Amino acid sequence: MESNELEFKVFGKSIEFFSICYGLFLIIWGIIVSFFSESTSMTSYIPSYLGLLIALFSILSIKFPNKKKAFMHIVVLVGVVTMLGGLDLIRGIFNETLFLNFWADLSKLMMLMTGFYFIYICVQSFRFARKNREISN
């Protein structure tokens, strides 16, 4: 994350590109978990649905730079939903059923951890943008 440039970077890439990659990761994760768990439930694809929204709005933020702020706020909102979906893991802890459905709980753990990190990165990006906007004014 370079703070001496005009654009926030994550691993040397723009936040929009990072968001697209995260969205693609969630899409692929949902498909792979559904395949390996041999799940017939549409809920096993929840990470894929959320990833599709993240990737779509990230792409739109690149395609329509004048709407970037709105689209990226939607991306973060979906990231929050992703993390909150992962919090369902806590229910398994209290019910003493944690990892009885291994693939579902693994997905929840992944959504919790990666969603939290994604939100953290997005907040850092927003703070960076606000700081640069204040400096330029």
C-alpha positions as CSV (number, residue, x, y, z in Angstrom):
1,M,0.0,0.0,0.0
2,E,1.8,3.0,-1.3
3,S,0.9,6.2,0.4
4,N,3.1,8.4,-1.7
5,E,1.1,7.9,-4.9
6,L,-2.3,9.4,-5.9
7,E,-4.0,6.0,-6.1
8,F,-4.4,3.5,-3.3
9,K,-2.6,0.2,-4.1
10,V,-3.1,-3.3,-2.7
11,F,-0.2,-5.6,-3.7
12,G,0.6,-3.1,-6.3
13,K,-2.9,-3.1,-7.9
14,S,-5.8,-0.7,-7.7
15,I,-8.5,-1.3,-5.2
16,E,-10.9,-1.9,-8.1
17,F,-8.7,-4.6,-9.5
18,F,-8.2,-6.1,-6.0
19,S,-12.0,-6.1,-5.6
20,I,-12.5,-7.9,-8.9
21,C,-10.0,-10.5,-7.9
22,Y,-11.7,-11.0,-4.5
23,G,-15.1,-11.3,-6.3
24,L,-13.6,-13.9,-8.6
25,F,-12.1,-15.8,-5.6
26,L,-15.6,-15.9,-4.0
27,I,-17.2,-17.1,-7.2
28,I,-14.7,-19.9,-7.7
29,W,-14.8,-20.8,-4.0
30,G,-18.6,-21.3,-4.1
31,I,-18.4,-23.4,-7.2
32,I,-15.5,-25.6,-5.9
33,V,-17.1,-26.1,-2.5
34,S,-20.4,-27.0,-4.0
35,F,-18.7,-29.5,-6.3
36,F,-16.6,-31.2,-3.7
37,S,-19.3,-31.3,-1.1
38,E,-21.7,-32.6,-3.7
39,S,-24.2,-30.1,-2.4
40,T,-27.6,-29.8,-4.2
41,S,-28.4,-26.7,-2.1
42,M,-28.3,-23.3,-3.6
43,T,-27.0,-21.9,-0.3
44,S,-23.6,-23.5,-1.0
45,Y,-23.3,-20.9,-3.8
46,I,-23.8,-17.9,-1.5
47,P,-20.1,-17.0,-1.7
48,S,-20.4,-17.1,-5.5
49,Y,-23.5,-14.8,-5.5
50,L,-21.7,-12.3,-3.2
51,G,-18.5,-12.5,-5.3
52,L,-20.5,-11.9,-8.5
53,L,-21.9,-8.6,-7.0
54,I,-18.4,-7.5,-5.8
55,A,-16.9,-8.2,-9.2
56,L,-19.8,-6.6,-11.1
57,F,-19.8,-3.4,-9.2
58,S,-16.0,-3.2,-9.2
59,I,-16.0,-3.5,-13.0
60,L,-18.7,-0.9,-13.2
61,S,-16.6,1.5,-11.1
62,I,-13.8,1.1,-13.7
63,K,-16.2,1.4,-16.6
64,F,-17.9,4.5,-15.2
65,P,-15.3,6.5,-13.2
66,N,-17.8,9.3,-12.5
67,K,-19.8,6.8,-10.5
68,K,-16.8,5.1,-8.9
69,K,-17.5,6.3,-5.4
70,A,-21.1,5.0,-5.4
71,F,-20.1,1.6,-6.9
72,M,-17.2,1.1,-4.6
73,H,-19.5,1.9,-1.6
74,I,-21.8,-0.9,-2.9
75,V,-18.8,-3.2,-3.1
76,V,-17.9,-2.5,0.5
77,L,-21.5,-3.1,1.6
78,V,-21.5,-6.5,-0.1
79,G,-18.2,-7.1,1.6
80,V,-19.9,-6.4,4.9
81,V,-22.6,-8.8,4.1
82,T,-20.0,-11.4,3.2
83,M,-18.3,-11.0,6.6
84,L,-21.7,-11.0,8.4
85,G,-22.6,-14.3,6.6
86,G,-19.4,-15.8,8.0
87,L,-20.5,-14.8,11.5
88,D,-23.1,-17.6,11.3
89,L,-20.1,-19.7,12.3
90,I,-20.8,-18.6,15.9
91,R,-24.1,-20.3,15.9
92,G,-22.3,-23.6,15.3
93,I,-20.0,-22.9,18.3
94,F,-23.0,-22.3,20.6
95,N,-24.9,-25.3,19.3
96,E,-21.8,-27.5,19.5
97,T,-22.3,-28.4,15.8
98,L,-19.2,-26.6,14.5
99,F,-17.8,-28.4,11.5
100,L,-20.4,-31.1,11.5
101,N,-21.2,-29.8,8.0
102,F,-17.5,-29.3,7.2
103,W,-17.9,-27.6,3.8
104,A,-20.6,-25.2,5.0
105,D,-18.6,-24.2,8.1
106,L,-15.4,-23.9,6.1
107,S,-17.1,-21.5,3.7
108,K,-18.4,-19.5,6.7
109,L,-14.9,-19.3,8.2
110,M,-13.5,-18.2,4.8
111,M,-16.2,-15.6,4.4
112,L,-15.6,-14.2,7.9
113,M,-11.9,-14.0,7.6
114,T,-11.6,-12.8,4.0
115,G,-14.6,-10.5,4.4
116,F,-13.0,-8.8,7.4
117,Y,-9.7,-8.3,5.6
118,F,-11.5,-7.0,2.5
119,I,-13.5,-4.5,4.5
120,Y,-10.3,-3.4,6.3
121,I,-8.6,-2.8,2.9
122,C,-11.6,-0.9,1.6
123,V,-11.7,1.3,4.6
124,Q,-8.0,2.0,4.2
125,S,-8.7,2.9,0.6
126,F,-11.5,5.3,1.6
127,R,-9.3,6.9,4.2
128,F,-6.5,7.3,1.6
129,A,-9.0,9.0,-0.8
130,R,-10.3,11.3,1.8
131,K,-6.8,12.3,2.9
132,N,-5.8,13.0,-0.6
133,R,-9.0,15.0,-1.3
134,E,-8.3,17.1,1.8
135,I,-4.7,17.7,0.8
136,S,-5.7,18.8,-2.7
137,N,-8.3,21.3,-1.4
